[in-house]
């Protein structure tokens, strides 16, 4: 089609020429190539949808704007609806940069060759986090972890770290298996699953719920979180991880790693970005940092295969 306009031009010229009209000579050496500017290559960035898309956007919008400015890369945040969709999109090369929990990371690393390059330091000042087992504070039948037997359990997702796998390992360490619960269900629908677990327990739909530490703060404006009791906490495991899809240009990864590592909580502008994202800094990371999560996966029977 690049010469299509020339055909149209000659067609119009012919239509306009009567038999008495003089012929018009066209000097083809004067033709210029019309250039169209294309949008620079997009680097897609996805935050695993543990919370609603709105909260994911609020938490990471300023961070992405910072990364765009710092690296010069055309970074855009995209929003998978579910944990499974997030993993599928990584496998389809639709997500270049994945920000995910470590359980999702070990799966996409195993299946798609994704590589960790950075991980966060939590607001607690630690580069690891825990899961929490919660119930209503007025549920007198649940005082200890052992009291969770024969109760209805709602978890975040089958691949949620703090919202399922860490607590499952915690239960197993205390002699409680999946068969000991009356029911185990996962929060329905896309996004916002941490909130859904908390609200379901608050409403009395389920006896216990499992969430990551810090998730209660997310719903503090919606409910009285003093009516929720933390029954037990899991052991800590490595924190959330930044990973690059297989074959992403190393120069791009290095730019992002450097920009993330430059964020300084003592810098006022950076602090606003970090506080919105709910972590205090980003540190370098490698794949072997998550071997403890792989060991947990084996213990709880999590398959890394698709």
ROVEXVEX-935918 format. One record per residue (C-alpha): x, y, z; residue in one letter; residue number from 1. Coordinates in steps of 0.02 Angstrom, whole numbers. Each point is the difference from the previous one (the first is absolute). Layout:
<u:X | v:Y | w:Z | residu:A | num:NUM>
...
% end
This chain:
<u:0 | v:0 | w:0 | residu:X | num:1>
<u:149 | v:118 | w:11 | residu:X | num:2>
<u:-27 | v:57 | w:-181 | residu:X | num:3>
<u:-189 | v:-9 | w:10 | residu:X | num:4>
<u:-17 | v:190 | w:10 | residu:X | num:5>
<u:97 | v:14 | w:-165 | residu:X | num:6>
<u:-127 | v:-112 | w:-87 | residu:X | num:7>
<u:-140 | v:107 | w:69 | residu:X | num:8>
<u:91 | v:157 | w:-57 | residu:X | num:9>
<u:19 | v:-60 | w:-181 | residu:X | num:10>
<u:-182 | v:-60 | w:1 | residu:X | num:11>
<u:-60 | v:173 | w:50 | residu:X | num:12>
<u:113 | v:81 | w:-127 | residu:X | num:13>
<u:-72 | v:-110 | w:-137 | residu:X | num:14>
<u:-177 | v:41 | w:52 | residu:X | num:15>
<u:39 | v:184 | w:-8 | residu:X | num:16>
<u:78 | v:-6 | w:-174 | residu:X | num:17>
<u:-115 | v:25 | w:-146 | residu:X | num:18>
<u:57 | v:-45 | w:-175 | residu:X | num:19>
<u:46 | v:182 | w:-30 | residu:X | num:20>
<u:92 | v:22 | w:164 | residu:X | num:21>
<u:191 | v:9 | w:-6 | residu:X | num:22>
<u:96 | v:-147 | w:76 | residu:X | num:23>
<u:80 | v:30 | w:168 | residu:X | num:24>
<u:177 | v:-60 | w:30 | residu:X | num:25>
<u:39 | v:-65 | w:175 | residu:X | num:26>
<u:182 | v:-4 | w:55 | residu:X | num:27>
<u:10 | v:-160 | w:103 | residu:X | num:28>
<u:173 | v:47 | w:63 | residu:X | num:29>
<u:-83 | v:130 | w:112 | residu:X | num:30>
<u:-102 | v:-128 | w:97 | residu:X | num:31>
<u:30 | v:-1 | w:188 | residu:X | num:32>
<u:-29 | v:-147 | w:116 | residu:X | num:33>
<u:-133 | v:43 | w:130 | residu:X | num:34>
<u:58 | v:-50 | w:174 | residu:X | num:35>
<u:-119 | v:-53 | w:138 | residu:X | num:36>
<u:61 | v:8 | w:178 | residu:X | num:37>
<u:-37 | v:-157 | w:97 | residu:X | num:38>
<u:-25 | v:-8 | w:188 | residu:X | num:39>
<u:160 | v:-61 | w:85 | residu:X | num:40>
<u:-3 | v:-183 | w:53 | residu:X | num:41>
<u:-110 | v:-27 | w:151 | residu:X | num:42>
<u:67 | v:-89 | w:154 | residu:X | num:43>
<u:-149 | v:-79 | w:88 | residu:X | num:44>
<u:-3 | v:-3 | w:190 | residu:X | num:45>
<u:-125 | v:-102 | w:100 | residu:X | num:46>
<u:-35 | v:-6 | w:186 | residu:X | num:47>
<u:-70 | v:-171 | w:49 | residu:X | num:48>
<u:-184 | v:37 | w:40 | residu:X | num:49>
<u:-2 | v:-36 | w:186 | residu:X | num:50>
<u:-101 | v:158 | w:23 | residu:X | num:51>
<u:-126 | v:91 | w:-111 | residu:X | num:52>
<u:59 | v:77 | w:-163 | residu:X | num:53>
<u:-36 | v:171 | w:73 | residu:X | num:54>
<u:116 | v:-30 | w:147 | residu:X | num:55>
<u:132 | v:-77 | w:-115 | residu:X | num:56>
<u:-5 | v:158 | w:-105 | residu:X | num:57>
<u:6 | v:117 | w:150 | residu:X | num:58>
<u:147 | v:-94 | w:76 | residu:X | num:59>
<u:108 | v:-8 | w:-155 | residu:X | num:60>
<u:-49 | v:146 | w:-113 | residu:X | num:61>
<u:126 | v:122 | w:76 | residu:X | num:62>
<u:133 | v:-135 | w:-1 | residu:X | num:63>
<u:-26 | v:-33 | w:-185 | residu:X | num:64>
<u:7 | v:186 | w:-39 | residu:X | num:65>
<u:165 | v:7 | w:94 | residu:X | num:66>
<u:68 | v:-150 | w:-96 | residu:X | num:67>
<u:-53 | v:74 | w:-167 | residu:X | num:68>
<u:91 | v:162 | w:39 | residu:X | num:69>
<u:154 | v:-83 | w:75 | residu:X | num:70>
<u:26 | v:-130 | w:-135 | residu:X | num:71>
<u:-74 | v:83 | w:-154 | residu:X | num:72>
<u:-98 | v:-161 | w:-31 | residu:X | num:73>
<u:-182 | v:0 | w:-56 | residu:X | num:74>
<u:-67 | v:-98 | w:150 | residu:X | num:75>
<u:-186 | v:-33 | w:15 | residu:X | num:76>
<u:-93 | v:-87 | w:140 | residu:X | num:77>
<u:-121 | v:-135 | w:-54 | residu:X | num:78>
<u:-127 | v:-89 | w:108 | residu:X | num:79>
<u:-25 | v:-189 | w:-7 | residu:X | num:80>
<u:-162 | v:-52 | w:85 | residu:X | num:81>
<u:62 | v:-155 | w:90 | residu:X | num:82>
<u:159 | v:-83 | w:60 | residu:X | num:83>
<u:-19 | v:-132 | w:-138 | residu:X | num:84>
<u:-22 | v:133 | w:-133 | residu:X | num:85>
<u:155 | v:90 | w:63 | residu:X | num:86>
<u:102 | v:-159 | w:-22 | residu:X | num:87>
<u:-75 | v:-37 | w:-171 | residu:X | num:88>
<u:42 | v:175 | w:-61 | residu:X | num:89>
<u:180 | v:-21 | w:57 | residu:X | num:90>
<u:7 | v:-161 | w:-101 | residu:X | num:91>
<u:-72 | v:91 | w:-151 | residu:X | num:92>
<u:132 | v:138 | w:15 | residu:X | num:93>
<u:-138 | v:126 | w:35 | residu:X | num:94>
<u:77 | v:48 | w:168 | residu:X | num:95>
<u:180 | v:59 | w:-7 | residu:X | num:96>
<u:19 | v:44 | w:183 | residu:X | num:97>
<u:-95 | v:-100 | w:131 | residu:X | num:98>
<u:-20 | v:59 | w:179 | residu:X | num:99>
<u:-63 | v:-150 | w:93 | residu:X | num:100>
<u:1 | v:-102 | w:157 | residu:X | num:101>
<u:141 | v:-129 | w:13 | residu:X | num:102>
<u:-115 | v:-149 | w:-28 | residu:X | num:103>
<u:-57 | v:68 | w:-168 | residu:X | num:104>
<u:181 | v:42 | w:-39 | residu:X | num:105>
<u:64 | v:-178 | w:23 | residu:X | num:106>
<u:-138 | v:-61 | w:-116 | residu:X | num:107>
<u:34 | v:124 | w:-141 | residu:X | num:108>
<u:187 | v:-27 | w:21 | residu:X | num:109>
<u:-25 | v:-188 | w:-16 | residu:X | num:110>
<u:-121 | v:7 | w:-146 | residu:X | num:111>
<u:56 | v:152 | w:-99 | residu:X | num:112>
<u:180 | v:38 | w:47 | residu:X | num:113>
<u:-42 | v:162 | w:89 | residu:X | num:114>
<u:145 | v:70 | w:102 | residu:X | num:115>
<u:-3 | v:94 | w:165 | residu:X | num:116>
<u:102 | v:161 | w:1 | residu:X | num:117>
<u:-65 | v:96 | w:151 | residu:X | num:118>
<u:-110 | v:-20 | w:154 | residu:X | num:119>
<u:-79 | v:120 | w:122 | residu:X | num:120>
<u:31 | v:44 | w:181 | residu:X | num:121>
<u:-166 | v:5 | w:91 | residu:X | num:122>
<u:-62 | v:148 | w:101 | residu:X | num:123>
<u:52 | v:-101 | w:152 | residu:X | num:124>
<u:181 | v:23 | w:-56 | residu:X | num:125>
<u:18 | v:-185 | w:-43 | residu:X | num:126>
<u:27 | v:-80 | w:-170 | residu:X | num:127>
<u:-122 | v:-139 | w:45 | residu:X | num:128>
<u:-181 | v:-15 | w:54 | residu:X | num:129>
<u:-120 | v:-121 | w:86 | residu:X | num:130>
<u:-175 | v:-67 | w:-19 | residu:X | num:131>
<u:-135 | v:23 | w:130 | residu:X | num:132>
<u:-144 | v:-113 | w:55 | residu:X | num:133>
<u:-147 | v:109 | w:51 | residu:X | num:134>
<u:-174 | v:-19 | w:75 | residu:X | num:135>
<u:-131 | v:113 | w:77 | residu:X | num:136>
<u:56 | v:65 | w:169 | residu:X | num:137>
<u:-167 | v:-54 | w:76 | residu:X | num:138>
<u:16 | v:-180 | w:-63 | residu:X | num:139>
<u:36 | v:-81 | w:168 | residu:X | num:140>
<u:16 | v:-173 | w:-78 | residu:X | num:141>
<u:166 | v:48 | w:-79 | residu:X | num:142>
<u:137 | v:47 | w:123 | residu:X | num:143>
<u:149 | v:-99 | w:-64 | residu:X | num:144>
<u:61 | v:-74 | w:-164 | residu:X | num:145>
<u:-63 | v:-171 | w:53 | residu:X | num:146>
<u:-176 | v:73 | w:12 | residu:X | num:147>
<u:0 | v:26 | w:-190 | residu:X | num:148>
<u:-34 | v:-186 | w:-26 | residu:X | num:149>
<u:-171 | v:-36 | w:-75 | residu:X | num:150>
<u:-25 | v:184 | w:-42 | residu:X | num:151>
<u:-46 | v:82 | w:-166 | residu:X | num:152>
<u:156 | v:80 | w:-75 | residu:X | num:153>
<u:3 | v:134 | w:-136 | residu:X | num:154>
<u:169 | v:34 | w:-80 | residu:X | num:155>
<u:56 | v:126 | w:-130 | residu:X | num:156>
<u:52 | v:-113 | w:-144 | residu:X | num:157>
<u:81 | v:-170 | w:-22 | residu:X | num:158>
<u:161 | v:90 | w:-51 | residu:X | num:159>
<u:-9 | v:140 | w:127 | residu:X | num:160>
<u:155 | v:3 | w:111 | residu:X | num:161>
<u:-55 | v:82 | w:162 | residu:X | num:162>
<u:-182 | v:-33 | w:-40 | residu:X | num:163>
<u:11 | v:-189 | w:-16 | residu:X | num:164>
<u:165 | v:-91 | w:-22 | residu:X | num:165>
<u:92 | v:73 | w:149 | residu:X | num:166>
<u:-150 | v:-37 | w:115 | residu:X | num:167>
<u:-19 | v:-174 | w:-74 | residu:X | num:168>
<u:182 | v:-36 | w:43 | residu:X | num:169>
<u:-31 | v:73 | w:173 | residu:X | num:170>
<u:-148 | v:-115 | w:27 | residu:X | num:171>
<u:100 | v:-151 | w:-58 | residu:X | num:172>
<u:141 | v:45 | w:120 | residu:X | num:173>
<u:-129 | v:-12 | w:140 | residu:X | num:174>
<u:-74 | v:-165 | w:-56 | residu:X | num:175>
<u:-152 | v:73 | w:-87 | residu:X | num:176>
<u:-33 | v:-60 | w:-178 | residu:X | num:177>
<u:-124 | v:57 | w:-133 | residu:X | num:178>
<u:-111 | v:-147 | w:47 | residu:X | num:179>
<u:-22 | v:75 | w:174 | residu:X | num:180>
<u:-105 | v:146 | w:-64 | residu:X | num:181>
<u:-186 | v:-6 | w:-28 | residu:X | num:182>
<u:22 | v:103 | w:-159 | residu:X | num:183>
<u:138 | v:92 | w:-94 | residu:X | num:184>
<u:-51 | v:129 | w:-130 | residu:X | num:185>
<u:90 | v:137 | w:-95 | residu:X | num:186>
<u:-59 | v:179 | w:-18 | residu:X | num:187>
<u:-104 | v:20 | w:-159 | residu:X | num:188>
<u:16 | v:118 | w:-147 | residu:X | num:189>
<u:139 | v:107 | w:-70 | residu:X | num:190>
<u:114 | v:106 | w:110 | residu:X | num:191>
<u:-31 | v:59 | w:176 | residu:X | num:192>
<u:12 | v:-173 | w:76 | residu:X | num:193>
<u:90 | v:49 | w:159 | residu:X | num:194>
<u:-142 | v:120 | w:38 | residu:X | num:195>
<u:-130 | v:-132 | w:-42 | residu:X | num:196>
<u:75 | v:-123 | w:124 | residu:X | num:197>
<u:-2 | v:128 | w:140 | residu:X | num:198>
<u:-177 | v:59 | w:-39 | residu:X | num:199>
<u:-64 | v:-180 | w:-10 | residu:X | num:200>
<u:69 | v:-39 | w:173 | residu:X | num:201>
<u:-65 | v:165 | w:67 | residu:X | num:202>
<u:-174 | v:-41 | w:-66 | residu:X | num:203>
<u:6 | v:-172 | w:80 | residu:X | num:204>
<u:-10 | v:-95 | w:-165 | residu:X | num:205>
<u:157 | v:-98 | w:45 | residu:X | num:206>
<u:78 | v:-43 | w:168 | residu:X | num:207>
<u:180 | v:37 | w:-46 | residu:X | num:208>
<u:92 | v:89 | w:-139 | residu:X | num:209>
<u:181 | v:10 | w:-55 | residu:X | num:210>
<u:81 | v:160 | w:-60 | residu:X | num:211>
<u:172 | v:80 | w:-13 | residu:X | num:212>
<u:54 | v:112 | w:143 | residu:X | num:213>
<u:-44 | v:181 | w:-37 | residu:X | num:214>
<u:-160 | v:-43 | w:-93 | residu:X | num:215>
<u:-111 | v:51 | w:147 | residu:X | num:216>
<u:57 | v:180 | w:-22 | residu:X | num:217>
<u:-74 | v:-1 | w:-176 | residu:X | num:218>
<u:-178 | v:-20 | w:67 | residu:X | num:219>
<u:18 | v:108 | w:156 | residu:X | num:220>
<u:-109 | v:135 | w:-79 | residu:X | num:221>
<u:-139 | v:-127 | w:-40 | residu:X | num:222>
<u:-14 | v:-100 | w:161 | residu:X | num:223>
<u:52 | v:6 | w:182 | residu:X | num:224>
<u:156 | v:-108 | w:-10 | residu:X | num:225>
<u:-2 | v:-16 | w:189 | residu:X | num:226>
<u:-138 | v:-126 | w:-30 | residu:X | num:227>
<u:125 | v:-111 | w:-90 | residu:X | num:228>
<u:122 | v:-105 | w:102 | residu:X | num:229>
<u:166 | v:-70 | w:-61 | residu:X | num:230>
<u:3 | v:-180 | w:63 | residu:X | num:231>
<u:176 | v:-40 | w:-58 | residu:X | num:232>
<u:142 | v:59 | w:-112 | residu:X | num:233>
<u:104 | v:-106 | w:-119 | residu:X | num:234>
<u:188 | v:-4 | w:-16 | residu:X | num:235>
<u:70 | v:139 | w:-110 | residu:X | num:236>
<u:50 | v:-30 | w:-181 | residu:X | num:237>
<u:82 | v:111 | w:-133 | residu:X | num:238>
<u:-99 | v:152 | w:-53 | residu:X | num:239>
<u:-81 | v:50 | w:-164 | residu:X | num:240>
<u:110 | v:-11 | w:-151 | residu:X | num:241>
<u:33 | v:92 | w:-163 | residu:X | num:242>
<u:32 | v:-121 | w:-142 | residu:X | num:243>
<u:36 | v:23 | w:-185 | residu:X | num:244>
<u:-73 | v:-112 | w:-133 | residu:X | num:245>
<u:116 | v:-116 | w:-93 | residu:X | num:246>
<u:105 | v:85 | w:-135 | residu:X | num:247>
<u:-42 | v:177 | w:54 | residu:X | num:248>
<u:148 | v:110 | w:-51 | residu:X | num:249>
<u:127 | v:1 | w:143 | residu:X | num:250>
<u:28 | v:186 | w:-26 | residu:X | num:251>
<u:-184 | v:30 | w:40 | residu:X | num:252>
<u:9 | v:-108 | w:156 | residu:X | num:253>
<u:159 | v:87 | w:58 | residu:X | num:254>
<u:-80 | v:172 | w:-23 | residu:X | num:255>
<u:-151 | v:-52 | w:103 | residu:X | num:256>
<u:105 | v:-83 | w:135 | residu:X | num:257>
<u:107 | v:156 | w:18 | residu:X | num:258>
<u:-150 | v:117 | w:4 | residu:X | num:259>
<u:-91 | v:-104 | w:130 | residu:X | num:260>
<u:158 | v:-13 | w:105 | residu:X | num:261>
<u:22 | v:189 | w:-3 | residu:X | num:262>
<u:-165 | v:31 | w:91 | residu:X | num:263>
<u:43 | v:78 | w:168 | residu:X | num:264>
<u:-125 | v:11 | w:142 | residu:X | num:265>
<u:92 | v:151 | w:69 | residu:X | num:266>
<u:-36 | v:95 | w:-161 | residu:X | num:267>
<u:-170 | v:86 | w:19 | residu:X | num:268>
<u:-54 | v:-31 | w:-180 | residu:X | num:269>
<u:56 | v:-181 | w:7 | residu:X | num:270>
<u:-83 | v:-26 | w:169 | residu:X | num:271>
<u:-169 | v:46 | w:-74 | residu:X | num:272>
<u:25 | v:-128 | w:-139 | residu:X | num:273>
<u:56 | v:-135 | w:121 | residu:X | num:274>
<u:-137 | v:32 | w:128 | residu:X | num:275>
<u:-132 | v:-12 | w:-136 | residu:X | num:276>
<u:76 | v:-165 | w:-58 | residu:X | num:277>
<u:7 | v:-62 | w:181 | residu:X | num:278>
<u:185 | v:-43 | w:10 | residu:X | num:279>
<u:152 | v:98 | w:57 | residu:X | num:280>
<u:131 | v:-53 | w:-126 | residu:X | num:281>
<u:48 | v:-122 | w:-137 | residu:X | num:282>
<u:153 | v:-111 | w:11 | residu:X | num:283>
<u:87 | v:-111 | w:-128 | residu:X | num:284>
<u:-57 | v:-180 | w:-9 | residu:X | num:285>
<u:43 | v:-163 | w:-87 | residu:X | num:286>
<u:-97 | v:-158 | w:-32 | residu:X | num:287>
<u:78 | v:-100 | w:144 | residu:X | num:288>
<u:-72 | v:125 | w:126 | residu:X | num:289>
<u:-163 | v:-96 | w:-19 | residu:X | num:290>
<u:63 | v:-176 | w:32 | residu:X | num:291>
<u:-85 | v:-1 | w:171 | residu:X | num:292>
<u:-166 | v:30 | w:-90 | residu:X | num:293>
<u:38 | v:-145 | w:-116 | residu:X | num:294>
<u:30 | v:-111 | w:151 | residu:X | num:295>
<u:-167 | v:55 | w:73 | residu:X | num:296>
<u:-85 | v:-38 | w:-167 | residu:X | num:297>
<u:64 | v:-179 | w:8 | residu:X | num:298>
<u:-58 | v:-17 | w:180 | residu:X | num:299>
<u:-179 | v:59 | w:-35 | residu:X | num:300>
<u:-14 | v:-90 | w:-167 | residu:X | num:301>
<u:-2 | v:153 | w:-113 | residu:X | num:302>
<u:34 | v:-50 | w:-180 | residu:X | num:303>
<u:111 | v:120 | w:-95 | residu:X | num:304>
<u:-55 | v:-70 | w:-167 | residu:X | num:305>
<u:-138 | v:79 | w:-104 | residu:X | num:306>
% end
